[in-house]
């Protein structure tokens, strides 16, 4: 259910013109990651994510896109990368949900 929330959030911001929602989500990046989220990740995870497409490490939208895309290929990750990936999910679930509640967006 939590992963589906992030996937649904990613789908929604890909298709929306709701600037309040996009701005709220993007605003958590500096607080959550102190800048570029890619710098906080395991180097092997960053290498893995760059195999298929390029991501902007300053954009929460791109991080959500990565999570959505990788969720279908989760089993391909090593055990170490699965742990790293799950840590990202936990924080983002809370941050996205809190922003949705703050903006009174139905989840």
NORZIPE-V165402 format. One line per field, one symbol per residue. phi: phi as a letter, one per 30 degrees, with the letter a starting at -180 (. if undefined). psi: psi as a letter, one per 30 degrees, with the letter a starting at -180 (. if undefined). burial: + if it has 24 or more other ideal C-beta (glycine too) atoms within 12 Angstrom, else -. A space follows every 10 residues. Layout:
phi=???
psi=???
burial=???
//
This chain:
phi=.ddddddddd edddcccddd dddddddded ddcikddddc ceeddddddd dcacbddccd eddddddddd edbedddded dddeddddde ddeddddddd dechcdc
psi=eeeeeeeeee eeffglgjee eeeeefffee eefgbkffff lkeeeeeeff fflkkjgfke eeeeeeeeef ffgeffklee eeeeeeeeee eeeeeeeeee eeghkk.
burial=--+-++++++ -++------- ++-++++++- -++---++-- +---++-++- ----+-+-++ ++++++++++ +-----+--- +--+++-++- +++-+++-++ -------
//
